[in-house]
Amino acid sequence: MKVFKVCLLIIKRHITAFVLYFVIFMALSVIMPMLSAEQYGTDFSEMKPNFTIINRDGDTPLSDGLAAYLGRLGNEVVLDDRKDALQDASFYHATDFIAILPRGFHNAFWEGSPVKIETVVTTDSAKGYYVDILVNQYLNQARMYQAAGGMGEAAVVSAVLSDLSAETRVEIKRFGAGAPIDEVFQIFSRMICYIITVLVILCVSNILSAFRRPDLRMRNLCAPAKPRSVSGQQMLCGVLVSIAAWLLLTALGFVIYGSKLAGSDWRIVGLILLNSFTATLVALSVASLAGPFIKGLASQNAIANFTSLVLSFLGGVFVPLEMMGEGLIAVARFTPTYWYVTALDHICALNSLDGGVLAPVWQAMLTQLIFAAAFLCLALAIIKHMNQSERSFGSIRTELDA
């Protein structure tokens, strides 16, 4: 196991750089989920839009009722009845919706021939369209009472406000063995795929590149150690480094988000960990494939970052798969990260483990392992070809160069 001991010595010599990599990317694995939690959020929370009512018809029970109804669901922004003031407020998003009640609106409404309200919805504001729906809801309810007859204006407005103030209690029930997986932990599990890929490529490539110096390679060829034994011991060290990275990131996730997993089905959490471990094996195979092309520190960082970013963007780590087009999805299926995210989505959507609900999960994990095996076989073929070529004895810059 002399080669294995040399690999450990290389790790020891690079321990400062390795620790720095781990600290930086572990910090990213914490910060990025927190920043992305609101973007990926599915919980409902009521938002109060800003609205403005320009009443040119004077105070009437109908207009006062409209202002009271909107005031319960939004925030009224008082503006002067000037064209420039209204335009500025809409342009700078000071208000989401402006309703202008024209003169004669009150009388025309009760006479059955209402004058159209002039409305301005702020550009790209969903809140503005929401207020527009509320205004139409209020007026339609008032028309219904008006058509029924037998009620005064004040009574109609009072009945409309009473009807529209009704609320329904909503109770959410989940049928399964445990509580759903916390949203932030799901995002953390997504980010692990990117973080682990970068870390493994950076760390493993340092080990592999040290043995590719021409003088060391020629010396090793004269040594009694078999090439397969040398490669096997290098791979064993790479496996240990990869597992160490996975364990550290997993432990970090439990330390930070462990309290959020209280009540969750630990079998589902175990599937998430198994999926991330599968992604670690894929990252190791990618690192083995990228290793022969690394000529120095600059190319090492470039290859590690480029490979991990491309796989993460295409695979749905940074951008949800639901937001991608069909053409991009078709390309993403040829990346292992796509199947990692697919497996993670299926796992987090599980209510139970009964029946054949795990079939898509096992299929996605198996596909990742197939990718890992294919990358590893391709890496071995490339290494064998390069070892038999004179070009493989070209200049390789490592930390041993003086």
C-alpha positions as CSV (number, residue, x, y, z in Angstrom):
1,M,0.0,0.0,0.0
2,K,2.9,2.3,-0.7
3,V,1.0,4.2,-3.3
4,F,-1.9,4.7,-0.9
5,K,0.5,6.1,1.7
6,V,1.9,8.5,-0.9
7,C,-1.7,9.6,-1.7
8,L,-2.3,10.3,2.0
9,L,1.0,12.3,2.0
10,I,-0.2,14.4,-0.9
11,I,-3.4,15.1,1.0
12,K,-1.4,16.1,4.0
13,R,0.7,18.5,2.0
14,H,-2.5,20.0,0.5
15,I,-4.5,19.9,3.8
16,T,-4.7,23.7,4.0
17,A,-6.1,24.0,0.5
18,F,-8.5,21.1,1.1
19,V,-9.7,22.6,4.3
20,L,-10.2,26.0,2.6
21,Y,-12.2,24.3,-0.2
22,F,-14.4,22.5,2.4
23,V,-15.0,25.7,4.4
24,I,-15.9,27.8,1.4
25,F,-18.3,25.2,-0.2
26,M,-19.8,24.2,3.1
27,A,-20.6,27.8,3.7
28,L,-22.2,27.9,0.2
29,S,-24.2,24.8,1.0
30,V,-25.7,26.7,4.0
31,I,-26.2,30.2,2.5
32,M,-27.6,29.1,-0.9
33,P,-30.6,27.1,0.5
34,M,-31.5,30.0,2.8
35,L,-31.4,32.5,-0.1
36,S,-33.4,30.1,-2.3
37,A,-36.1,29.1,0.2
38,E,-38.5,31.9,-0.8
39,Q,-38.0,31.3,-4.5
40,Y,-38.9,27.6,-4.2
41,G,-41.5,28.1,-1.5
42,T,-44.9,26.5,-1.9
43,D,-46.5,27.7,1.3
44,F,-49.4,30.1,1.0
45,S,-49.2,33.5,2.7
46,E,-51.6,36.4,2.0
47,M,-50.1,39.5,0.5
48,K,-51.7,42.9,0.8
49,P,-51.5,44.9,-2.5
50,N,-51.3,48.7,-2.7
51,F,-54.3,50.4,-4.3
52,T,-55.5,53.9,-5.0
53,I,-59.1,55.2,-5.5
54,I,-59.6,58.5,-7.2
55,N,-63.3,59.4,-6.5
56,R,-64.5,62.1,-8.8
57,D,-68.2,61.3,-8.0
58,G,-68.1,62.4,-4.3
59,D,-68.6,60.3,-1.2
60,T,-71.4,57.8,-1.5
61,P,-72.2,54.6,0.3
62,L,-71.2,52.6,-2.8
63,S,-67.8,54.2,-3.1
64,D,-67.2,54.2,0.6
65,G,-68.0,50.5,0.8
66,L,-65.6,49.8,-2.0
67,A,-62.8,51.6,-0.2
68,A,-63.6,49.8,3.0
69,Y,-63.6,46.4,1.3
70,L,-60.3,47.0,-0.5
71,G,-58.8,48.5,2.7
72,R,-59.4,45.1,4.5
73,L,-57.4,43.3,1.9
74,G,-54.8,45.9,0.9
75,N,-53.1,49.2,1.7
76,E,-54.6,52.4,0.3
77,V,-52.2,54.8,-1.2
78,V,-53.6,58.4,-1.3
79,L,-52.6,60.3,-4.4
80,D,-53.5,63.7,-5.9
81,D,-55.9,63.6,-8.8
82,R,-53.3,64.7,-11.3
83,K,-52.2,62.8,-14.4
84,D,-48.5,63.2,-13.7
85,A,-48.9,62.1,-10.1
86,L,-50.8,59.0,-11.1
87,Q,-48.3,58.1,-13.9
88,D,-45.3,58.5,-11.5
89,A,-46.9,56.3,-8.9
90,S,-47.7,53.6,-11.4
91,F,-44.2,53.8,-13.0
92,Y,-42.3,53.6,-9.7
93,H,-44.6,50.9,-8.3
94,A,-45.8,53.1,-5.5
95,T,-49.3,51.6,-6.1
96,D,-50.3,48.4,-7.8
97,F,-53.8,49.5,-8.9
98,I,-55.6,52.8,-9.6
99,A,-59.4,52.9,-9.8
100,I,-60.9,56.2,-11.1
101,L,-64.6,56.6,-10.3
102,P,-66.0,59.1,-12.9
103,R,-68.7,61.6,-12.3
104,G,-72.2,60.2,-12.4
105,F,-70.9,56.7,-11.5
106,H,-73.2,56.4,-8.4
107,N,-76.4,57.3,-10.1
108,A,-75.7,55.3,-13.2
109,F,-74.9,52.2,-11.2
110,W,-78.3,52.3,-9.3
111,E,-80.2,53.1,-12.5
112,G,-78.9,49.9,-14.1
113,S,-76.6,51.5,-16.7
114,P,-73.3,51.8,-14.8
115,V,-70.5,54.0,-16.1
116,K,-67.2,52.1,-16.7
117,I,-64.5,52.6,-14.0
118,E,-61.2,53.6,-15.4
119,T,-58.5,51.4,-14.1
120,V,-54.7,51.4,-14.2
121,V,-52.8,48.2,-13.4
122,T,-49.1,48.6,-12.7
123,T,-47.0,46.8,-15.3
124,D,-45.9,43.3,-14.3
125,S,-47.8,43.4,-11.1
126,A,-49.9,40.4,-10.2
127,K,-51.1,42.3,-7.2
128,G,-52.7,44.8,-9.5
129,Y,-54.8,42.2,-11.3
130,Y,-55.7,40.8,-7.9
131,V,-57.2,44.1,-6.9
132,D,-59.0,44.4,-10.2
133,I,-60.7,41.0,-9.4
134,L,-61.7,42.3,-6.0
135,V,-63.3,45.4,-7.5
136,N,-65.3,43.4,-9.9
137,Q,-66.3,41.0,-7.2
138,Y,-67.6,43.9,-5.0
139,L,-69.6,45.5,-7.9
140,N,-71.1,42.2,-9.1
141,Q,-72.3,41.3,-5.6
142,A,-73.9,44.8,-5.4
143,R,-75.6,44.3,-8.7
144,M,-77.0,41.0,-7.5
145,Y,-78.7,42.6,-4.5
146,Q,-79.8,45.5,-6.7
147,A,-81.5,43.1,-9.1
148,A,-83.3,41.4,-6.2
149,G,-84.8,44.7,-5.1
150,G,-86.4,45.6,-1.8
151,M,-83.3,47.0,-0.2
152,G,-81.9,50.5,0.2
153,E,-78.4,51.5,-0.9
154,A,-76.9,51.5,2.6
155,A,-78.5,48.0,3.3
156,V,-77.1,46.7,0.0
157,V,-73.6,47.9,0.7
158,S,-73.8,46.5,4.3
159,A,-75.0,43.1,3.0
160,V,-72.2,43.0,0.3
161,L,-69.5,43.7,2.9
162,S,-70.9,41.1,5.2
163,D,-70.9,38.5,2.4
164,L,-67.4,39.3,1.3
165,S,-66.0,39.2,4.8
166,A,-66.9,35.5,5.2
167,E,-63.9,33.3,5.7
168,T,-63.5,29.5,5.6
169,R,-61.3,27.5,7.9
170,V,-58.8,25.4,6.0
171,E,-57.2,22.4,7.6
172,I,-54.3,20.6,5.9
173,K,-54.0,16.9,6.5
174,R,-51.2,14.6,5.4
175,F,-51.7,10.9,5.1
176,G,-48.4,9.2,5.7
177,A,-45.9,8.0,8.3
178,G,-44.4,11.4,9.0
179,A,-44.3,15.1,8.3
180,P,-43.2,16.3,4.9
181,I,-39.5,17.0,4.3
182,D,-38.6,20.6,5.2
183,E,-38.3,22.8,2.2
184,V,-34.9,24.3,3.2
185,F,-33.5,20.8,3.7
186,Q,-34.8,19.9,0.2
187,I,-32.9,22.8,-1.3
188,F,-29.8,21.9,0.7
189,S,-30.0,18.4,-0.7
190,R,-30.2,19.9,-4.2
191,M,-27.1,22.0,-3.6
192,I,-25.1,19.1,-2.3
193,C,-25.0,17.7,-5.8
194,Y,-23.1,20.8,-7.0
195,I,-20.9,21.2,-3.9
196,I,-19.8,17.5,-3.9
197,T,-19.0,17.6,-7.6
198,V,-16.7,20.6,-7.2
199,L,-15.0,19.3,-4.0
200,V,-14.4,15.8,-5.4
201,I,-12.9,17.0,-8.7
202,L,-10.6,19.5,-6.9
203,C,-9.4,17.0,-4.3
204,V,-9.1,13.9,-6.4
205,S,-7.4,15.7,-9.3
206,N,-4.7,16.9,-6.9
207,I,-3.9,13.2,-6.1
208,L,-4.0,12.0,-9.7
209,S,-2.0,14.9,-11.2
210,A,0.9,14.3,-8.8
211,F,1.5,10.9,-10.3
212,R,1.5,12.2,-13.8
213,R,4.8,14.1,-13.7
214,P,7.0,12.6,-16.4
215,D,10.0,11.8,-14.2
216,L,7.7,10.1,-11.6
217,R,5.9,8.1,-14.2
218,M,9.1,6.8,-15.7
219,R,10.3,5.9,-12.2
220,N,7.1,4.2,-11.3
221,L,7.2,2.2,-14.6
222,C,10.5,0.8,-13.4
223,A,9.2,-0.1,-10.0
224,P,7.9,-3.6,-9.1
225,A,4.4,-2.3,-8.4
226,K,1.9,-3.3,-11.0
227,P,0.0,-0.5,-12.9
228,R,-3.3,-1.9,-11.8
229,S,-2.2,-1.9,-8.2
230,V,-1.1,1.7,-8.5
231,S,-4.4,2.8,-10.1
232,G,-6.4,0.8,-7.6
233,Q,-4.7,2.4,-4.6
234,Q,-5.1,5.8,-6.1
235,M,-8.8,5.1,-6.7
236,L,-9.1,3.8,-3.1
237,C,-7.8,7.1,-1.8
238,G,-10.2,9.0,-4.1
239,V,-13.1,6.9,-2.7
240,L,-12.1,7.7,0.9
241,V,-11.8,11.5,0.1
242,S,-15.2,11.4,-1.6
243,I,-16.9,9.6,1.2
244,A,-15.2,12.0,3.7
245,A,-16.6,15.0,1.8
246,W,-20.1,13.4,1.7
247,L,-20.0,12.6,5.4
248,L,-18.9,16.2,6.3
249,L,-21.7,17.7,4.2
250,T,-24.3,15.3,5.5
251,A,-23.2,16.0,9.1
252,L,-23.4,19.7,8.4
253,G,-27.0,19.3,7.1
254,F,-28.1,17.4,10.2
255,V,-26.4,19.9,12.5
256,I,-28.1,22.9,10.9
257,Y,-31.4,21.5,9.7
258,G,-31.8,18.5,12.0
259,S,-34.5,20.3,14.1
260,K,-36.5,20.9,10.9
261,L,-36.7,17.2,10.2
262,A,-38.4,16.4,13.5
263,G,-41.5,14.3,12.7
264,S,-40.3,13.3,9.2
265,D,-40.2,9.7,8.2
266,W,-36.6,8.8,8.6
267,R,-36.9,6.1,5.9
268,I,-37.5,9.0,3.5
269,V,-34.6,10.9,4.9
270,G,-32.5,7.8,4.5
271,L,-33.4,7.6,0.8
272,I,-32.3,11.3,0.4
273,L,-29.0,10.4,1.9
274,L,-28.7,7.3,-0.3
275,N,-29.4,9.5,-3.3
276,S,-26.7,12.0,-2.3
277,F,-24.2,9.1,-1.8
278,T,-25.0,7.9,-5.3
279,A,-24.3,11.4,-6.6
280,T,-21.0,11.3,-4.8
281,L,-20.0,8.1,-6.7
282,V,-21.0,9.9,-9.9
283,A,-18.8,12.9,-8.9
284,L,-15.9,10.5,-8.3
285,S,-16.2,9.0,-11.8
286,V,-16.4,12.5,-13.3
287,A,-13.2,13.4,-11.4
288,S,-11.5,10.3,-12.7
289,L,-12.6,11.3,-16.2
290,A,-11.4,14.9,-15.8
291,G,-8.1,14.0,-14.2
292,P,-6.1,13.1,-17.3
293,F,-6.9,16.5,-18.9
294,I,-5.7,18.6,-15.9
295,K,-2.3,20.1,-16.6
296,G,-2.0,22.5,-13.7
297,L,-3.7,24.5,-11.0
298,A,-5.4,26.9,-13.5
299,S,-6.9,24.1,-15.6
300,Q,-7.8,22.2,-12.5
301,N,-10.0,25.1,-11.2
302,A,-11.4,25.8,-14.6
303,I,-12.4,22.2,-15.3
304,A,-13.9,21.7,-11.8
305,N,-16.0,24.8,-11.9
306,F,-17.1,24.5,-15.5
307,T,-18.0,20.8,-15.2
308,S,-20.0,21.2,-12.0
309,L,-21.8,24.4,-13.1
310,V,-22.8,22.9,-16.5
311,L,-24.1,19.7,-14.9
312,S,-25.9,21.7,-12.2
313,F,-27.6,24.1,-14.5
314,L,-28.7,21.5,-17.0
315,G,-29.7,19.0,-14.4
316,G,-32.1,21.2,-12.5
317,V,-30.0,21.9,-9.4
318,F,-30.1,25.7,-9.7
319,V,-33.2,26.0,-11.9
320,P,-36.3,23.8,-11.3
321,L,-37.0,21.3,-14.0
322,E,-40.5,22.6,-14.2
323,M,-39.2,25.9,-15.5
324,M,-37.2,24.4,-18.4
325,G,-38.4,23.9,-21.9
326,E,-38.9,20.6,-23.5
327,G,-35.8,20.9,-25.6
328,L,-33.6,21.6,-22.6
329,I,-35.2,18.8,-20.7
330,A,-34.4,16.4,-23.5
331,V,-30.7,17.5,-23.2
332,A,-30.8,17.3,-19.4
333,R,-31.8,13.7,-19.5
334,F,-28.3,12.9,-20.7
335,T,-26.7,14.3,-17.5
336,P,-26.5,12.4,-14.1
337,T,-27.6,15.5,-12.2
338,Y,-31.0,15.4,-13.9
339,W,-31.6,11.9,-12.5
340,Y,-30.3,13.0,-9.1
341,V,-32.9,15.9,-9.0
342,T,-35.6,13.6,-10.4
343,A,-35.0,11.0,-7.6
344,L,-34.9,13.8,-5.0
345,D,-38.2,15.2,-6.2
346,H,-39.8,11.8,-6.1
347,I,-38.5,11.1,-2.6
348,C,-39.6,14.4,-1.2
349,A,-43.1,13.8,-2.6
350,L,-43.5,10.4,-1.0
351,N,-46.4,10.0,1.5
352,S,-45.6,6.3,2.2
353,L,-43.3,3.5,1.0
354,D,-46.1,1.1,0.2
355,G,-46.7,-0.4,-3.2
356,G,-44.6,0.5,-6.2
357,V,-44.1,4.1,-5.3
358,L,-40.3,3.6,-5.0
359,A,-39.9,2.4,-8.6
360,P,-39.1,5.8,-10.1
361,V,-36.6,6.4,-7.3
362,W,-34.7,3.2,-7.8
363,Q,-34.8,3.8,-11.6
364,A,-33.3,7.3,-11.2
365,M,-30.6,6.0,-8.8
366,L,-29.7,3.1,-11.1
367,T,-29.4,5.5,-14.0
368,Q,-26.9,7.6,-11.9
369,L,-24.9,4.4,-11.2
370,I,-24.9,3.6,-15.0
371,F,-23.5,7.1,-15.7
372,A,-20.9,6.5,-13.0
373,A,-19.8,3.2,-14.5
374,A,-19.8,4.7,-18.0
375,F,-17.6,7.7,-16.9
376,L,-15.2,5.4,-15.1
377,C,-14.8,3.0,-18.0
378,L,-14.2,6.0,-20.3
379,A,-11.7,7.4,-17.9
380,L,-9.8,4.1,-17.8
381,A,-9.7,3.9,-21.6
382,I,-8.4,7.4,-21.8
383,I,-5.8,6.8,-19.2
384,K,-4.6,3.6,-20.9
385,H,-4.4,5.4,-24.3
386,M,-2.5,8.4,-22.8
387,N,-0.1,6.1,-20.9
388,Q,0.8,4.4,-24.2
389,S,1.4,7.7,-25.9
390,E,4.6,9.7,-26.0
391,R,2.5,12.9,-25.4
392,S,1.7,11.6,-21.9
393,F,5.3,12.4,-20.9
394,G,4.8,16.1,-21.6
395,S,5.2,18.8,-19.0
396,I,2.9,18.5,-16.0
397,R,3.2,21.2,-13.3
398,T,2.6,20.0,-9.8
399,E,3.5,21.2,-6.3
400,L,6.8,19.3,-6.6
401,D,8.1,21.6,-9.3
402,A,10.8,23.9,-8.2
